[in-house]
Amino acid sequence: MKSGKYLSGGLIRGPGGRALKSFIKSDLYKGLKSALIKRVDKLYSKGVSTAGKITSKQRSDYLKGLKRLDIKNQKAEIIGRAMRVAKNTKVGVDIPRPIKAALLRGARGIGKYQKKVGEQGKAYLAKGERMIRGKRDN
């Protein structure tokens, strides 16, 4: 997921999108994202025994795709959580109503995006099960 390009450019318009764009460029997001990447790398670097008729190249390609989906979901979770917190936070002055509405709309959009990625992940896991059992992939 190209967070800066997709989320701020297409999912959220107006002041909420500009706020999201500035959050994505912030050091806080970059720190959270780097911790996420390290955690996911560690998770996917552990060896898993192969079974069935899987070659090492198939397994490697499968794990790369699964890792990519996992990172997409985790980035969307970080951004969605930050948007919900920003909407409910009082920073000395109340946030104007249009910005609150844009943040809420963006949080809902990110929720829909996460749901779509989750469905892709379920299909991908089913593909992995078929690979392990040696059945043909549709």
Backbone torsions as a table, in degrees:
resi	resn	phi	psi	omega
1	MET	NA	121.1	175.7
2	LYS	-84.9	90.1	-170.5
3	SER	-55.5	-48.7	-176.8
4	GLY	-64.2	-39.2	-175.7
5	LYS	-79.1	-51.5	-172.1
6	TYR	-75.7	-54.7	-172.1
7	LEU	-67.5	-48.5	-176.1
8	SER	-79.1	-23.4	-177.4
9	GLY	-89.7	-34.2	-172.4
10	GLY	-117.3	-30.3	-172.4
11	LEU	-85.3	-39.0	-173.8
12	ILE	-126.0	124.7	179.1
13	ARG	-106.2	162.4	173.0
14	GLY	79.8	-153.7	-175.7
15	PRO	-62.3	-34.0	178.3
16	GLY	-64.1	-38.9	177.9
17	GLY	-66.0	-38.9	177.6
18	ARG	-67.0	-38.5	177.4
19	ALA	-64.2	-41.6	178.8
20	LEU	-64.4	-41.1	179.8
21	LYS	-60.8	-42.5	179.8
22	SER	-69.2	-34.1	177.0
23	PHE	-65.1	-41.5	-178.9
24	ILE	-64.8	-30.7	179.2
25	LYS	-84.6	-8.0	-175.4
26	SER	-75.0	160.7	177.8
27	ASP	-69.5	-29.9	178.8
28	LEU	-60.9	-48.4	179.1
29	TYR	-64.1	-42.5	-179.4
30	LYS	-62.6	-37.8	177.1
31	GLY	-66.6	-44.1	178.5
32	LEU	-63.8	-39.9	-178.8
33	LYS	-68.0	-39.8	-179.7
34	SER	-67.6	-37.4	176.2
35	ALA	-64.0	-39.8	177.7
36	LEU	-61.9	-46.6	-178.4
37	ILE	-62.3	-42.5	178.7
38	LYS	-62.0	-42.4	-178.8
39	ARG	-65.4	-42.8	-179.6
40	VAL	-68.9	-40.5	177.2
41	ASP	-59.5	-43.0	179.8
42	LYS	-64.0	-39.9	-179.7
43	LEU	-63.9	-44.2	-175.7
44	TYR	-85.7	-7.9	179.4
45	SER	-84.0	-17.9	-179.9
46	LYS	-67.7	138.2	-177.8
47	GLY	-73.8	137.9	176.3
48	VAL	-123.2	133.6	-177.5
49	SER	-67.8	144.2	178.4
50	THR	-93.1	146.3	178.7
51	ALA	-136.4	161.8	177.6
52	GLY	75.2	-145.7	-175.2
53	LYS	-107.7	44.3	-177.6
54	ILE	-96.8	128.8	173.6
55	THR	-84.4	163.5	-178.6
56	SER	-65.9	-32.4	178.4
57	LYS	-67.6	-42.1	178.1
58	GLN	-62.1	-43.6	-179.1
59	ARG	-63.7	-42.8	-179.4
60	SER	-63.6	-45.7	178.4
61	ASP	-63.0	-40.5	-180.0
62	TYR	-63.3	-46.1	-179.1
63	LEU	-66.3	-34.6	177.1
64	LYS	-63.0	-43.4	179.0
65	GLY	-65.6	-40.9	179.1
66	LEU	-65.9	-40.3	178.4
67	LYS	-63.5	-41.0	179.5
68	ARG	-61.0	-44.3	178.6
69	LEU	-65.2	-38.1	179.5
70	ASP	-64.4	-42.5	179.6
71	ILE	-65.4	-40.4	177.6
72	LYS	-58.0	-47.1	-178.4
73	ASN	-64.5	-42.2	-178.3
74	GLN	-67.5	-38.9	177.4
75	LYS	-63.5	-43.1	178.6
76	ALA	-63.8	-35.4	178.1
77	GLU	-65.2	-43.6	178.6
78	ILE	-60.6	-47.3	-177.3
79	ILE	-67.5	-43.0	179.3
80	GLY	-62.3	-42.5	179.2
81	ARG	-63.4	-42.5	179.4
82	ALA	-64.0	-38.7	179.9
83	MET	-67.5	-40.2	178.6
84	ARG	-66.0	-39.7	178.2
85	VAL	-66.2	-43.3	-179.5
86	ALA	-62.8	-35.7	-179.2
87	LYS	-67.7	-35.9	-174.9
88	ASN	-94.4	-3.3	-175.9
89	THR	-86.4	141.7	172.4
90	LYS	-106.2	114.7	-176.6
91	VAL	-107.9	64.9	-178.7
92	GLY	80.4	-52.6	178.5
93	VAL	-122.8	153.1	177.8
94	ASP	-70.1	145.8	175.2
95	ILE	-74.5	136.9	178.8
96	PRO	-57.1	148.0	-175.9
97	ARG	-57.2	-41.8	179.2
98	PRO	-61.6	-35.6	179.1
99	ILE	-70.5	-41.2	176.9
100	LYS	-59.7	-42.3	179.7
101	ALA	-64.7	-40.3	179.3
102	ALA	-65.5	-40.1	178.4
103	LEU	-65.3	-40.6	179.0
104	LEU	-66.0	-42.7	178.1
105	ARG	-63.0	-40.4	177.4
106	GLY	-65.5	-39.3	178.3
107	ALA	-64.0	-38.9	176.8
108	ARG	-66.2	-41.2	178.0
109	GLY	-61.8	-39.9	178.4
110	ILE	-67.2	-35.6	176.2
111	GLY	-61.5	-42.5	177.9
112	LYS	-64.2	-39.8	179.3
113	TYR	-62.9	-43.0	179.1
114	GLN	-64.1	-37.8	178.6
115	LYS	-63.1	-41.8	178.9
116	LYS	-64.1	-43.1	178.5
117	VAL	-65.2	-36.8	177.4
118	GLY	-63.4	-40.3	177.4
119	GLU	-65.9	-39.6	176.3
120	GLN	-63.0	-39.3	178.9
121	GLY	-63.9	-41.3	177.9
122	LYS	-62.3	-42.8	178.1
123	ALA	-64.5	-38.0	-179.8
124	TYR	-67.5	-38.5	177.6
125	LEU	-66.8	-37.0	176.8
126	ALA	-63.8	-37.7	176.7
127	LYS	-62.3	-41.4	178.4
128	GLY	-62.9	-39.8	177.3
129	GLU	-62.8	-41.8	178.4
130	ARG	-64.5	-37.6	178.6
131	MET	-63.9	-42.8	-178.8
132	ILE	-64.3	-40.3	-179.1
133	ARG	-76.8	-10.1	178.7
134	GLY	82.0	15.7	178.4
135	LYS	-85.7	157.4	-179.4
136	ARG	-72.1	139.0	178.4
137	ASP	-86.9	133.9	-179.0
138	ASN	-80.4	NA	NA
